[in-house]
């Protein structure tokens, strides 16, 4: 199997860190190699204590893995010591497919890298990085700027690439109410793509950033380009982490069905507005699907689909120059009239874009 090296900390809960990376890399058919940088004690509320490994120990683990097993990708995660960061550069600089996700701020909002470590990361790791993954709040800290719009995200990504990264993925943008926004920017051709998701809770779960970065590293090692690696890693994360749910009230079967339905809606809202299509795809009756969504989310399948369409409509109306008619067709409506009728029924006012329709 293709070897992938993860350089990051240990999470005693198994939800993130080296434990989650081993699981992710293995699940994607690759062989996990590890260099542990820190030992943490944490629980559902956050990190209680951290013991950092010595620079010699981290470098010895890294060097052994690279010299003996020649990883096809390296994921650099939780490294808090500036000396370790500087020393790592010379060990990994000859490796292909370096994915960096430093974890400056945890999912609980705790800052775990000091200014010296951030400066070392910018100076020594970013310039050799194939893909840099950051939350927007981490990019704000690194660049000393506010990120409150799509334009701010794009500007930040360009600045980060000017530091040497080949591509940047910014996550966790809260530029649209009720939505999370992510941006992929590729420096070589100034190409950028925005992504949005209504699953604000799922994509901000503990461990998602780390597992996503190791999934992308694995896919790059398997031969994907950056865009395909992110797309394939996203599918894995959506199925394994982001849409997973647990409940003491609802059966596992119901939660699995609900999660699959949400995933189908996310993928197909512009192709089908018919609840029967989704029920058929899930091999259940529309009535049973309605029972499940009502129990889990308190909404009918039709309303969940409508909510998704409205969120996408709001984004297109407020952030693009598309006409109302163009937006209607993009969202899968048969005509501008049917879209406008739907929009007004749901919102109580007419759809208006920045372009004359």
C-alpha positions in Angstrom: 0.0 0.0 0.0 1.1 3.6 -0.6 2.7 5.1 2.5 1.4 8.4 3.9 3.2 10.2 6.7 1.2 12.1 9.3 3.2 14.5 11.5 0.8 15.7 14.3 -0.3 15.3 17.9 -2.0 12.5 19.7 -5.7 12.8 20.8 -6.6 10.5 23.6 -10.3 10.6 22.6 -9.4 9.2 19.1 -11.6 11.9 17.5 -8.7 13.8 16.0 -4.9 13.8 15.8 -2.7 10.8 14.9 -5.5 8.3 15.8 -8.0 9.8 13.4 -5.3 10.1 10.7 -4.4 6.5 11.0 -8.0 5.5 10.6 -8.6 7.9 7.6 -5.4 6.9 5.7 -6.2 3.2 6.2 -9.8 3.6 5.2 -8.6 5.1 1.9 -6.4 2.1 1.2 -3.0 3.6 2.1 -0.4 2.8 4.7 -0.2 5.2 7.6 3.2 6.3 8.9 3.4 8.6 12.0 5.5 11.1 13.8 3.9 12.2 17.0 4.6 15.8 18.0 2.5 16.2 21.2 0.6 14.1 23.7 -2.7 15.7 24.7 -5.3 15.1 27.4 -8.7 16.2 26.2 -12.4 15.6 26.4 -15.6 16.8 24.8 -15.0 20.3 26.3 -11.5 20.8 24.9 -7.8 20.3 25.7 -6.9 19.9 29.3 -3.1 19.6 29.0 -0.4 19.2 26.3 3.1 17.7 26.5 5.2 18.5 23.5 7.8 15.9 22.2 11.4 17.1 22.0 12.7 18.4 18.7 15.1 15.4 18.5 12.3 12.9 19.0 10.0 14.4 16.4 12.8 14.7 13.8 14.0 11.1 14.5 10.5 9.7 13.9 10.1 11.8 10.7 13.5 10.9 9.4 13.1 7.2 10.0 9.7 7.1 8.2 11.0 9.1 5.2 14.3 7.3 4.8 12.9 3.8 5.2 9.5 3.9 3.7 9.5 6.9 1.3 6.0 8.3 1.9 4.2 9.5 -1.3 2.5 12.3 0.7 3.1 14.1 4.0 0.5 15.7 6.2 1.8 18.3 8.7 -0.7 19.0 11.4 -0.4 19.9 15.1 3.2 21.2 15.6 3.5 23.9 18.3 7.3 24.4 18.7 9.1 26.9 16.4 12.3 24.9 16.6 10.6 21.7 15.6 8.9 23.5 12.7 12.2 24.9 11.4 13.9 21.5 11.7 11.0 19.7 9.9 11.5 21.7 6.8 14.8 20.1 6.0 13.4 16.6 6.6 10.3 16.9 4.4 11.4 19.4 1.7 12.1 16.6 -0.8 8.8 14.9 -0.3 5.9 15.1 -2.8 2.4 16.2 -1.9 2.9 18.1 1.4 -0.5 19.0 2.9 -0.4 21.4 5.9 -3.2 21.9 8.4 -1.5 23.5 11.4 -4.4 23.7 13.8 -3.6 27.1 15.1 -7.1 27.3 16.7 -9.0 24.2 17.8 -12.7 23.5 17.0 -13.5 24.7 20.5 -11.9 28.1 19.8 -8.7 27.5 21.8 -5.5 28.9 20.4 -2.7 26.3 20.7 0.1 27.9 18.6 2.0 30.9 19.9 3.2 33.8 17.7 6.7 32.4 17.4 5.4 29.0 16.1 3.0 30.7 13.6 5.9 32.8 12.3 8.1 29.7 11.9 5.2 27.9 10.1 4.8 30.8 7.7 8.5 31.1 7.0 9.5 27.4 6.8 6.4 25.2 6.0 4.1 27.3 3.9 6.7 27.8 1.1 7.0 24.1 0.6 3.3 23.3 0.9 1.3 21.7 -1.9 -2.0 22.5 -0.2 -2.5 24.7 2.9 -5.8 24.1 4.9 -6.8 26.8 7.3 -10.0 27.9 9.0 -10.9 31.5 8.3 -10.2 32.5 11.9 -6.7 31.0 11.6 -6.1 32.9 8.4 -7.2 36.1 10.1 -4.7 35.5 12.8 -1.9 34.6 10.4 -2.5 37.6 8.1 -3.8 40.2 10.6 -7.0 40.9 8.7 -10.7 40.3 9.0 -12.5 37.8 6.7 -16.2 38.7 6.5 -17.0 38.2 2.8 -16.2 36.0 -0.2 -13.9 38.7 -1.5 -12.1 38.7 1.8 -11.6 35.0 1.6 -10.3 35.2 -2.0 -7.9 38.0 -1.0 -6.6 36.0 2.0 -6.1 32.9 -0.2 -4.1 34.9 -2.7 -1.9 36.4 0.1 -1.3 32.9 1.5 -0.3 31.6 -1.9 2.1 34.5 -2.3 3.9 33.1 0.7 4.7 30.0 -1.3 1.8 27.5 -1.0 0.7 26.0 -4.4 -2.9 26.0 -3.3 -5.0 27.1 -0.3 -8.3 25.9 1.1 -10.0 28.2 3.5 -12.8 26.6 5.6 -15.4 27.8 8.0 -16.4 31.1 6.4 -19.6 32.5 7.9 -20.3 35.0 5.2 -23.9 33.8 4.6 -26.3 33.3 7.4 -27.0 29.6 8.1 -24.2 28.5 5.8 -20.6 27.5 5.9 -18.4 28.7 3.0 -15.1 27.1 1.9 -12.8 28.3 -0.9 -10.2 26.4 -2.9 -7.6 28.7 -4.6 -4.9 27.4 -6.9 -2.1 29.8 -7.5 -0.8 28.5 -10.8 -3.8 29.6 -12.9 -5.4 32.0 -10.4 -8.4 29.5 -10.3 -10.8 29.6 -7.4 -14.0 27.7 -6.4 -16.4 28.5 -3.6 -18.3 25.8 -1.8 -21.2 26.2 0.6 -23.0 23.8 3.0 -25.9 24.2 5.3 -24.3 21.6 7.7 -22.7 24.2 9.9 -22.5 21.8 12.8 -21.1 18.8 11.0 -18.2 20.6 9.2 -17.1 22.3 12.4 -17.0 19.0 14.4 -13.9 18.1 16.4 -11.4 16.4 14.2 -12.8 17.3 10.8 -9.9 19.5 9.7 -7.3 16.9 10.6 -9.1 14.0 9.0 -9.9 16.0 5.9 -6.2 17.0 5.4 -5.1 13.4 5.8 -7.8 12.2 3.3 -6.6 14.8 0.8 -3.0 13.8 1.3 -4.0 10.1 0.6 -5.9 11.0 -2.5 -2.9 13.1 -3.8 -0.6 10.1 -3.2 -3.1 7.9 -5.1 -2.7 10.2 -8.2 -5.5 12.8 -8.0 -4.8 16.4 -8.8 -5.6 18.9 -6.1 -9.2 19.4 -7.2 -10.0 15.7 -7.6 -8.2 15.0 -4.3 -10.4 17.5 -2.5 -13.6 16.2 -4.2 -12.9 12.6 -3.3 -11.8 13.5 0.3 -15.0 15.5 0.7 -17.1 12.4 -0.3 -15.2 10.3 2.3 -15.6 13.0 5.0 -19.3 13.6 4.2 -20.1 9.9 4.5 -17.8 9.1 7.5 -17.8 12.2 9.6 -19.8 15.2 8.7 -23.1 13.5 8.2 -22.7 10.9 10.9 -25.0 11.4 13.8 -25.9 9.6 17.0 -29.0 9.8 19.1 -30.3 8.0 22.1 -33.9 8.5 20.9 -33.7 7.7 17.2 -32.7 4.4 15.8 -29.4 4.0 13.9 -31.3 3.1 10.8 -33.4 6.3 10.9 -30.3 8.5 11.4 -28.5 6.7 8.6 -31.4 7.3 6.3 -31.8 10.9 7.3 -28.1 11.5 6.7 -28.2 9.9 3.3 -31.2 12.0 2.4 -29.5 15.2 3.3 -26.5 14.1 1.3 -28.7 13.3 -1.7 -30.4 16.7 -1.5 -27.0 18.5 -1.4 -25.9 16.7 -4.5 -29.2 16.8 -6.5 -31.2 19.8 -5.5 -30.7 21.4 -8.9 -31.7 18.2 -10.8 -34.8 17.2 -8.9 -37.4 18.9 -6.7 -39.5 15.7 -6.4 -39.6 14.0 -3.0 -40.4 10.7 -4.8 -37.0 10.9 -6.6 -35.2 10.9 -3.2 -37.4 8.2 -1.7 -36.8 6.0 -4.7 -33.0 6.6 -4.5 -33.1 5.5 -0.9 -35.4 2.5 -1.6 -38.1 3.7 0.8 -41.6 5.1 0.4 -42.1 8.9 0.5 -44.3 8.3 3.5 -41.6 6.6 5.5 -39.0 9.2 4.5 -41.4 11.9 5.8 -41.8 10.0 9.1 -38.0 9.8 9.5 -37.3 13.5 8.7 -40.1 14.6 10.9 -38.7 12.6 13.8 -35.1 13.6 13.3 -35.4 17.2 12.1 -39.0 18.2 12.7 -39.4 18.9 9.0 -40.9 17.2 6.0 -38.6 16.1 3.1 -40.2 18.8 1.0 -39.3 21.5 3.5 -35.7 20.3 3.8 -35.4 20.4 0.0 -37.0 23.9 0.0 -34.6 25.1 2.7 -31.7 23.9 0.6 -33.0 25.6 -2.6 -33.6 28.9 -0.7 -30.1 28.9 0.7 -28.6 28.4 -2.7 -31.0 31.1 -4.2 -29.9 33.6 -1.5 -26.3 33.0 -2.3 -26.8 33.4 -6.1 -29.0 36.5 -5.7 -26.6 38.2 -3.3 -23.2 37.2 -4.6 -23.6 36.9 -8.4 -24.7 39.1 -11.3 -27.0 36.3 -12.7 -30.5 37.4 -13.6 -33.5 35.9 -11.7 -34.2 33.8 -14.8 -30.7 32.5 -15.0 -30.8 31.6 -11.3 -34.2 29.8 -11.8 -32.7 27.6 -14.4 -29.5 27.0 -12.5 -31.6 25.8 -9.5 -33.7 23.4 -11.7 -36.9 25.3 -12.0 -38.8 25.0 -15.3 -39.3 28.8 -15.6 -38.6 32.1 -13.9 -42.3 32.2 -13.0 -42.2 29.0 -11.1 -39.1 30.0 -9.2 -40.5 33.4 -8.3 -43.7 31.8 -7.1 -41.8 29.4 -4.9 -39.5 32.1 -3.6 -42.3 34.4 -2.6 -44.3 31.6 -1.0 -41.3 30.8 1.2 -39.9 34.2 1.8 -42.9 36.5 1.6 -41.3 38.8 -0.8 -40.1 38.7 -4.4 -36.7 37.5 -5.6 -34.4 40.3 -6.7 -30.9 40.1 -8.1 -28.3 42.6 -8.9 -28.9 42.1 -12.6 -32.1 43.1 -14.5 -34.2 40.1 -15.2 
